[in-house]
Amino acid sequence: FSLIFIFWFLKISYIFCHLSNPRCFWRIKDTKNNLGDKETYCFFSISAKHGYIRNDYFSWNLDKHVTPKTNHLIFSVYLALEEINKNSHILPNISLVVNIECVLLKYGEKTGLGLKHEEFIPNYYCANERRYLIVLTAPIWAVSTKLGPFLFMSRIPELYCGHFHLPLSDNEQFPHLYQISPKDTSLPLAMVSLVVHFRWNWIGVIITNDNHGIQFLSELRGETQKQIVCLSVVIIIQTDDITAYKEYHMNYNKIVMSSAKVVIVYGDHNSPIKLVLFLWKSQGIFRIWVSVSQFDMITPLGDFMLYSSSGTLIFSHQQSELSGFEKFIKTVKPSNYSSEFSFAKLWWTYFRCSSLPPSNCKKLKNCPTKTVFRWLFMTPLGMAMSDTCYNLYNAIYAVAHSLHEMLLQQVDTWSENAGKELEFDSWKMFSILKRMQFVNPAGDLVNMNQNLKQDTEYDIFYIMDFQKDYGLKMKIGKFSGHLPSHQQLYMSKEMIEWATDMDQILPSICSMPCRPGLRKSPQEGNDICCFVCNPCPENEISNMTNMDQCVKCPEDQYANEDHTLCLQKVVAILDYRDPLGKALAGFALCFCVLTSGVLCIFLKHRETPIVKANNQTLSYVLLISLIFCFICSLLYIGHPTIVICVLQQSTFAISFTVAASTILAKTITVVLAFKVTVPGRMRWLLVAGAPKYIILICTMIQLILCGVWLGTSPPFVDADVHMVHGHIIIVCNKGSVIAFYFVLGYMGSIALASFTVAFLARNLPDTFNEAKLLTFSMLVFCSVWITFIPVYYSTKGKTMVAVEVFCILASSAGLLLCIFAPKCYNILLRPQKNSSHMFKKLRAKTENII
């Protein structure tokens, strides 16, 4: 485990170090070259001879139209041969010799049958002529499929060095052929990872209609589904010229109607797809093209095949630059390649771009031309290799290492043939070659075993036009398929911000991202990438963009107005520190003191006619019960506890029951006093104090009801988190609602009875008669509590508690003021009405009435 950890650590460190000192490339568009990067199909027939033999660099059999790109391929082969033949550790005293045959194919020509028959078959030879070990072919794969039967009959193996193509991997159809280029097993994942990195989810795909393109599309669909990336349009270009031309307008309409700004291009670049892309460019169709290195080429008109004003992204197999390549070309063709500009016309020329231009160039496109050119030539330049060149270079080394290993196994055989033409078993060497692993002079590990699925590493380049005649290619990232998923893609943020405009162009998306506070709602019949943004439901949030579902806040938290954060709910109670709580508590204390003052006045003037005439005992009981009513309102203010919740309801119920029953007793007393017309008849009820028992009976019944309530389902402290948005309401839950309404209903029935009796006694003589006062007081009392019910249930939180306290204070104050205010007025301000003389005079008047 320790060794594995060290390996991964070193690998990751290598990736970061490799990208911290990236390489850039530049190229001159040679407008005088009317062939552009058109490719020539070539045979590189390899044979072996004793001793050191210098290859004749001018002996290859060429068609009259050899493109500059073909020269590039040939130079890489001769470089490898020169290094191997001079290396005493590989094939000592043996040299590899190459015979080169090339032909320029016309557009659409799929075979090499234009060659003469004797030139066409590499092992066609006359007596005393050399027999070849192996044939290297590149770069057009379709020609190899046609030449396969001829090569197989000649009993010579073929090593294809172009880009990997699936049909050529069929061992039954092509037993003689082997591909050196690695299979693009990780390419779909790499491209989708890049798309996700730039937050694109709406892309187009263009492929060729062959097995290679269809398999790539299938793998790409699988990766896009994992990452929620949708394909806006899929265009399949036919490999047949006539069919491709017929479908041109249909495909043109597809790409024009598609809203995708990013398009992946993959397939055989020698198929009609090349012409389709060229025509689209001429008609002004520009996208951000994402493709592979075989589409990194210049057309005969001198422009990049995948030109875009926003730049093009290219995936290329990771490879190291060979420092001796440029020097070797200068040696071979000193007249043609004497300056850096001549190299830049041939192919990409690399330079180290670890030090970006001066700080005043925040963006590459804003840099002065002179500054950029000084930057290009500030560091050593070198000739880069294309993927096919690098494959040819490695193929020569693979042949040398395979032959070397075979010779080590047969030392006696080749020593006996010293000085003679060397004859080797090509198929045995071929079988060794397919299992070969070696490290090339650039330091790269080359694994020839295609049966082992390799997670290929890719360099990611950004290609753009600089001025009119120059192109810049900058490495902005790297993909390593063998690393963990979160480390596979590494992008250089500094290079992206400086060299590209990715941060300024609109993203390639179907729907604008849903900002925090909104959630995605898919539209029926559309791709998952096309959606509408809807607000999160109440008390739910989304704190990231493009969330599929909103997250519900915990019970003790609530969502803010934007639905982006869960905020802590505020605990709300009717507290003494609250202004409303202070006001209600102040009123309760004031009325409590006022009631106590009235009680003191009545006690002080207990011998006066007004106090005696209105049954002073019942008045004392009523005043004391009102004091308790005012005091019980204080229990509703402040943080409740279980004891306070129990006392709230019981004290309120009993105090108001005593007050209401006392008023009922006083009313009945008045009625009895005036209705007893015959001396002795029912007088015993008044003498015996029967009305006073009403208080006791009514209170006992209320006590029983409260006892049942507290015994079955008593009140308790409750935290209501849903009543008021953003608040936790701490209230006393009633417990049993039925018991609460029984208690309240019983108290209301007593009050209604008192009001009814008082109303019937309203017309009795009013001298020292409080029947009208009792009637009005009960009218106020009942009005307050009837109004209380709808108001109480229409409010929430501490306001609801405040309404309950207010009703207690209002009803109690109504009883106090309506009954005792007139009496205190007469006692204190009109004492003449409270004299014995006046009482006798009024009594006589009353008796006359009776």
N, C-alpha and C positions, 0 to 999 in steps of 0.2 A: 504493500500500500504506500509505503514511503517513496519507493522508486516511481510509482505511478504519479503520486502528487508532484514529485520533482519534475517529472517529464511534462506534465500539464503546465506547471508554473513556467518552465523554460519555454514551452511552446507559445504560451500567451505573451510572455515577455518578448519573444522574438517578433511576434506580430506587431506589438506596439512600437518596438524599436524600428521595425521595417517601415512602418507608416509614418513614424516621426521624421524620417528622412526620405520623403517620397521622391520619385523621379518623374520628370515631365518630358514631353516630346514635342517637337515642332517639325513642320514639313512645308515645303514649297510646292504649290500646285503648278506643275509644268504644263502650261497651255500649249506649248509647241508639240507635246507628245499627244498625238491624236488617238493613241491606244489606251491611255490611262493606266489602270491596274488590270487590264485584260490579261487573263492567264493563258499560258501555253502548256499543253500537256507534254510531259517529259518522261522518258525512260532513263533511269540511271542504272546501267548494267555493271555489276561489280565482279571483278575477277582478282586473282592473287598471283603474284610472281615472287621469285627469290630475289633477295637483296633490296637495296633502296632504289626505288624508281620514282623520279619526279613526274607528276602528271603534267601533260601538256594542256595548259589552260585554254588553248585555242583550237583544240582538236574535235570539239563536240559537233555532231552532225545536226545542224539547225535549219529550220525553215527560214526563209528570208525575212519574215516578220517575227522576230523575237522581242517580246515586250521587256521593258525595264524590270518588271516584277519577276520575269523568268531569270534574268541575270542575277537577281537577288537570290533566287533558289539555288542557282548553279554555284554562286560564290560560297554559300553555306556548305555545300557538298565538298568543294575543293578545300575549304578550310579544315573540315574534319579529316579528310584524307591526308592533308599535309601534316597535321598534328599527329595522326596515328603512325604514319610512315616514318616520322622522325623520333617517335617514342620507342625507346629500346625495351620498355617493360610490356608493351603490347605487340604481339606478333614479331618477335625479334628476327631480323634478317628476312622478313617477308613484307612486301608492300601490296597495298590494295590499289587497284587501277579501275578507273571508271570509264565507261563509254556512254556518251550522252546523246540521246536522240529526242528532239523536240519538234512539235508541230503546233501551229497556231490554228485553233478551231474557229470556224465561222460560227456566228451566233446560231444556236439551235442544233449544231452538229454534235451528236452524242457519241461518235466512235472515232477511232484513229485510223480508219481504213483508207484514209487519203495517202498514207505512207506506202512506199513500195513494199511488196510482199517480203523481200529478203530483209528489209530494214524493220519490218513490223514485228517479226518474231525474234526476240533477243538471242535465242539459242540456235538460230539458223546460221550455220557456218559451213564453210568448205573444209577440205582437208588441211591440216596443219594450222587452222585458225583456232583462236582462243575460245574456250567454253566458260560461260559465266556462272558464278556462284549463286547470285540472287539478283533480282531486279527490284529497284526502288521506283515507285510510280507516284506522281503528284502532278497537279492538285485536283484534277477533275475525276470524281469517283465514277461517273457514269461510263467513262471509257474503259475502266477496269472491268466492269461487268460484261462488256462486249469482248474484251480481249482475254477473258478468263479461260475459255476453252483452248485457245491457242497456247497460252502459257502452260496450261496443265499438260497438254500433249507434248510440249517441249521439255517436260520434267524439270522445270525450274520454278522455285518458289518466288512469290511476289510479296513485297513489303509496301503496303500503301501508306503514304506519309501525309496525305491530305487530312482534312477535318473528318472526324468520325462519322460514319454513315451506317445505319442499321442493316441495310441489305447486304453489305460486305461482310457482316459478322456471321453469315450463314455458312457453317463449315461444310455442310453437305453440298451446297452449290459451288462454294469457292474453297475447296480443301487446300489449295495452294497459296491462298492469300491470307495475310495477317495485317491488322491495322495497328499502327504504333500510337496514334492519337487516342487519348483516354476518352472513355464514354462519358457523355454529359449527364451523369447520374444525379448530380446535385444542382444542375442548372435551373430547373423549375423552382426549386426551393430558394435558390440564391436570388432569382429575379423577384419572386414574391416577397422575400425579405426586404429587398430594396424598395419595392412599392410600399410596403408597410412602414418602412423607415421614413419615407417622405409623406406619410399619411394620405396616400392615394388609395382609393378603393373602387375606382370606376375606370377600367382600362380596356383597350382593344387589343386584339391578337391577329397577326397575319402569319400564316404558315403556308407551306407548300403541300400539295395533295400527294404525299408519299408516306411510306411507313414511318420514316423518320419524323416527319412533321406531325402526323396523327398521334404517334406515341408521345411526343413532346406536349401536344395539346391535352392529352389525357392526364399526364402527370401534372401539368400546370393547373388543370381544373381541380385536381385533388388538393393541391397546395392552397389554391385560392379559397376553397371551401373551408379549410382549417383556419384561415386568417380573415375570413369575412371580406374577401375581395371579389368583386363581381366583374364579369366580362360584358362590356357594353356591346361589343361587336366582335364577331369572329369571321375573318375573311380567309377562305381557303383558295389559294391560287393553283390552278391546274398546271400540271407539268407539261401538258401538250400545248404547243404554241397556238394552234387554231382555237382550241377550246378556251384558253386563257384570254385570247383576244375577244371572243364572243361574250365572255363574262365581264369584260373590262368595265362597261358602263354600269352594270349591276353592282360590282364591287366599289366603283367610284361613288355611287349614290350611298352605299353603306357607310363608307368612311366619312363622307361629307355630313350625313345625317347624324352620325354618332357624336355625342357630346364629350366623349373621352378625349382628354388632352394628352394622354400617355398611351403609346401603342408598342407592344412587343412584337418584334419581327424575328422569325426563325424559319429555317428551311435551307434548301439548296440554293445558294446564291447564283449558281449557273443556270438556274431555271428561268422561266418567264417572270418570276418575281422581280428580277433585276429591271426588266423593261417597265413593269407596272409601277415600281417605285420611282423610276425616272420620269414617267409621264405624270404621275401625281405631283412630283416636285415642279414640273413645268407648268402645272395648272394651279400652283399656289397652295397646295395642301401641305401644311407644316404641323408636325406634332413633336412631342418629346419622344424620340425613338429610343427604345431599349432593345439592344440586339447583341450579337456575338461578333467575334473578331473577323469572321469571314466577310461580314458586311462593312468592315472598315477598309474601304477602298475608294479610289478616285475614278470617276467616270471619264470617258473620252472628252467631255466638255471641260474637264478640269475642276469639278466640284465633288464634294463627298457624296457618295450614294445616298446616305441617310442624312441629308442636310436639314438642319432646323435652326431657326433663329434663337431658340431657347437651348440649343445644344443637344448632343446625342450621348447616350450612356451605352458603353460597350463592355461586355464581359469577355475577358481573355484568360486563357489558362496561364496560371502563374509560371513565370520563367525568369531566369536571371539573364542579364545582358553579358555578352562575351566581349571583353575589353579588346581582344585582338582582332575582331571582325573588321573594323574600319581600317586598321593598319594592313591587313591582308588584302583588302580590296584595292587599296592604294598601290600595293605591290603588283597586283595583277594588271590593273588598268590605270597606271599613273597619269595617262593623258586625259582620261575621261573623268576621273574622280580625284581632282587635285585640291579641291576646297570643300569647306563644310556645306556650301550651297549646292554643290553637285551631289553630295550625299543626301541632302534634304530633298532633292528632287526625286531621288530613287526611292526613298522610304523614310520612315520616321527616324529622326535623330534625337537621341536622348540627352538630357542635361539634368543636373541635380538642382532641384528647386526648393531645397530646405530653407533657403533664405529668400523670402518673397521680396518684391520690389519695395522701394522706399515707402515710409508710412503715409506719405501724401497720396498714395494709390490705394484707396480703400477697396476699390473694385478693379478687376483686371480691365474691364471695358473702358474705365475712366483714365487709365494710365496713358501717358504720352507714348507715341510710337518709339521714340528714341530711347526712352527709359526701358521699355520692354525688350528692345534689341540688345541693349547693354546687359540686361539681366540674362538673356539667352546665352550670350557669349562669355559671361562672367565665369562660368564653371566649365570644366572639361566636357567636350561633346563626344558622342560615340554613336556608331551605327547600330540601330536596333534590329532585331530579327522578328519576322512575322512568325505566326504559329507554325505555318508549313515549313518555313526555313528551319525553325528549331526542331521540328520533327525529323526533317531530313538529316540534320546534324546529329541528332541522337540515334537515328537509324544506322548511320555509318558506324557509330561507336558500338551499337548493339551487334552489328555484323562482326566487327573486329573482336569484341569480347567473346562472342559465341564461337568464332573460329579459333580463338586462342584457347578456349576451354576444351574444344574438341581436339586440338593438336596436343594438348597436355595429356589427353587420354590415349593418344596414338603417337608417341614420340618416335618410335621406330619407323613408322610409315613415311613421315615427311622428311626424316634424315636420309633415307635411302633414295629419295627423289631429288636430292640436292642438285641444282643446276638444270633440272628438267622443268617442263611445264607442270605446274601444280594441279593435281586433280583431287577434288574433295567431294565428299558425299553431301550434297546441298541439303537434302532432306533431313539428314541427321543434324546438320548445323541449324536447320530451320526449327527442329524440335527443341534444341537447346536454347535458341533465341527466344522462343515463346515463354520460357521460364526464367529468363535472364533478369537480374537486377544489378545495377551498377551506378556509380556516382560519376557524372560527367565533369569535364573541366570547369564548368561554371559552378559546381558544387551542388547541383540538384540531383536528387535520387530519382533514377529512371527505373520504373517497374514495368516490364513488358508483359506481365501476366494479366490479361484482360478478364480471366475467369474470376479473379478476386475483385469484388465490387469495391472500387476506390471512391472515397468521398473527395472529389476533385476540389482543388483550391482555385479560386478565380480572383484576378485583379479587376477592379472596376475603374474604368476610365471615362472621363468627360471630354468630349471632342467638340471643339467650337472653331468657327472661322475667326481669324485675326487679320484685320484689314481685308483685302480682297484676295490676295494670292497666297496667304499663309494659313496654316492650320495649327492649332495647339491641342495637344492631348495630354491631360493631366490625370494622374492616378489619385482618385479621391476616396478609395475604399478597398476593402478586401473581404472575401467570403471564404471561410474554412469549414467545410462540411463535417469534419471529424470532431469539431469542438462542441461543447454543450450548446443547446439551442439559443440561450440568451447571449452567447459569446461568438456565434458563428459570423455575424456581420459586424464589421468595424468600419465606420465612416469617419474621415478626417473633417471635423467641423470647420477647422480653419481654412482648408482648401475649398470646401463647398461654399463657404461664405464669401471668399475672395474671388474665386474663379467663376462661379455659377450665379444664375439669377433664380434659383429654385425657391428662395424665400420671398420673391417678389411676384411670381406668376401665380395665378389662381390654381388651387389644387384640383387634381383630376378626381372629382367626386360626383356622385349622382345627386345627392342632397347635401345642403349645407349642414355642418355639424350642429347637433343640438347642444346648446350652451348649458352650463350647470343650472339646474332648476327646471330643466325640461327632460323629457324622456322620448325615446324613439318609438314611433307607432308604425309598424310596417303597413304598406298599402297592398291591398289584395290584388293579386295578379302581377305585381312588380317584383323585381329582385330585392333581396334583403338589404342591399345597399341604398335602395330608394325608399325613403320614409318621410313622415311628417313629424314635427316636434310638438308634443302636447305638454302642457304644464303638469307638474306632479300633483297628485291628489293632496287633500288636506293632511297636514302633519307628516308629509313624506318629502324627502329631499333627494337631489342628485348633485353630488359635488364634483363630478367629472363630466367631460363632454361625451356625447353619444352613449349615454347609459340606456340599457334596454329596460331596466326596471328601476323605479324609485325605491329608496330605502326608508322604511318607517322609523320615525324617531322613537326613542324609549318613552315610557309612560311619564317620566319626570322631565321630559324635554319637549320642545315644540319647534316647528319649522319657522324660519324667518319669512319675510314677505317674498323674497326671491326664491325660496325653497332650495337654498344652497347650504344652509347650516342648521344644525339642531342646537337651539339655545335652551339654557336651563330655565325651567318654569319658575315664576316668582310665587312664593308662598303668600297667599292673600287671606288675611283674617281681619275682622273688625277690631282693630287694636286701639289701645288708649293713646298711642302715639299718632294715630291717624286723626286728622282734623274732624272727620265725621264722628269717630269714636269719642274724641274729646267733647264734642258738642253734645252728643247724646248722654254721655256720662255726667256732664255738667247739668243738663236739664233734669236728669234723674235725681241728682243730689239736691238741686234747688227745690224740686217738688217734694222731696222727702223732708227737707227742712221746713218747707212751707206747711206740709201736712202736720208735722210735729208741732209747729207754732199754733195751728188751728186747734190741735188737741189740747195744748196748754191753755189756750183761751177758753175752751169749753170747760176745762177742769177748774179754772179760776172763777168762771161765772156759772158754776154748776147750780147755784141756788137761784139763778134768775129764771123768769118765766119762759123765755125762749128756749133755754137749754132743757128745762124740765118738761115743757109741753111737747117736745119732739122726741120723747123717749131717750134720755141721755145715755142710757146703757148701750142701746143699739148704735147711737152716734159714736160712742167711744170705740165699739167693735169695728164700725165701718172705717173710722180714721186709722186705726191700727192696721187693718187689712190693706188699706191704701198705701200705708208706709211700706208694707211688705211687697206690694205690687211694684212700687217705685224701686225698691231695693233689688227685686228679682230681675229687673231689666239690666242691672249691672253684670249679671251672670252671663249675658250674651256678648259682652265686650271682653276682648282678650283671648289668649290662646286657650282653647277648651281642653279639658281633661275628662276622664270618665266620670269622676265625682261631679264636676261642674255640669256635664251633660245630664246626669240624673237629676241634679238639683234644679236645673233650668226648667224642665218640664213639670216636675212635681211641685215646686214652689209656685210657678206660674199658675198651674191648675188649681191648687188649693187656695192660694191668695185670692184669685178672682172668683172662685166659688164662694168663699166666705163673704166677699164684698157684694156679689150679686144676691146671695141668699139674705144678707143683712138688709139690702134695699127692699127685697121681697117682704121681709118681716116688718120693716118700717111701713111699707105700703099697706100691708094687711092690717097693721095696728091702726093706721089712720082710717081705713075703711070701717073697721070694727067700731072705732070710737064714734064715728058719725052715723053709722047705720043702726046702732043699738038704740032704738027709740023707746022701748018699754023698760023701765027700771028692773033690773035683775035678769032680764032676758039676755043671754050670752055675755052678760057682764063678767061672769065668772072666768070666761076665757081671757079677758083683759087683766082681771085681778090676778089670775094664776100665771100670767106671763106666757100664754101659749104661743104667741108669735116667735118668742125666743127659741123655741124648740125647732122651729123651721131651719135656723142656722145649723144647729147640731145635726139634724137629719140630713140636710143637703150636703153638709161637709163630710159626713160619714160615708154617704154613697160615693162621693168623689174620691175619698180615701180608698175605698174598696176598688174602684176602677183603676186608680193609680197603682195600687198594690198588684192587681192582676197584670197590668201593663209591665211594671218593673220585674215581675216574677217570670213572665213568659218571654218577652223580647224587649229588654231595656234599651234606652238610647246609648249610643257609643260614638266615639270620635271617628270621623270618616274624612279621608282625603279625596276629594273629587277632582280628578285630573282632566275631565272632559267638559265640565260645566262652562268654564270661561277659557277662551283661547289664550295660551301663554301663562296661565296661572294654575296653581294648585290651591284649591279652596279647602281650608280646614274648617269643617262644620260638625255640628252634632247631628248625627243621623237619628231620626226618630225611632228607629228600631221597627216596632210594629206600627205600620201606618193605620191599621184598623183601630188599634187601641188609642192612638193619638186622636183620631176623629171621633171616637166614642167619648173621650174626655172633653174634647172641644165642643162636641154636639151637646153633651150634658150641660156644660157651662152656658152654652147658648140658649138652651131651653129654659134654664133658670132666669137668664136675662130677659128672654122673651116673656116669661110669666110675670116678671116684675114690671116690665113695660106695659103689659096688658092691664094688670091690676091698677097701676098708677094712672093709666089713661082713663080707666073707668072712674077714678076718684078725682079727676081733674077739676070738676065743677063744684066740689065741696067748698064751704067757706074757707077763705084763705088766711084768716087771722091765725097766726102761729101754725098754719096748716102747710106742710111741705109736700103735699100731693103733686102740685104742679111742678115743683122743683125736681121731685123724683121722676116725674114723667119726662121732663126735658133732659134730665141727666141720662136716663136709660135710652132716650132717643139718640143722644150723642154716642153713647156706648155701643148701641147696636149698629149705628151708621158706620162707626170706625171699623168694627170687626167684619161687617158685610163688605165694606170696601177693601179690607185687608186681603181677602181670599184671592180675587183676580190679580191685585197688585203683587202679592207675594209670589205667585206662580209665573208672573211675567218678568221677574227680575232674576239675576244670577249673582252668585258670589257673595261678597260681603254686603252688597246692596240689599240682597234678600234678607240678611240678618238685621241690617239697619231698619228695613221696613217693619220687621217683627218687633224690634225694640221701640220704634216710633209708635206703633199701634198700642203697645203696652203703656207707654207714657201718655199718649193722647187719650186713650179711654180712661185711664186712671185720673189724669188731670181733668177730664170732662166731668167725672163723678165728683171730684173734689170741688171744682169751681162752681158747678151748677147747683150743688146741694148746700155747700157751706159758705160760699162767698156772700150771698144775701144775709145770712145769719150773722156772720162776722161783721158785715157792714152795719147791721142794726145794733149789735152789741157794742161795737167800738165807736161808731160815729153817730148813732141815734139812740142813746141810752134811755131817752124818755119812753120809747116804745117797749123797753125791756123792764118797766116798773110794775109793781103789784097793782097800783091804781089802774093803770091802763089795762092790765090783764083782767081785773075784775070787770071793768067796763066792757071789754070785748067779750068776756064770758057771758055776761048778762045778755048782750046782744045775740050771742050765739044761741043761748037757751030760748030766747024769744022766737028765734027762727025755727028751732026744733019743735 
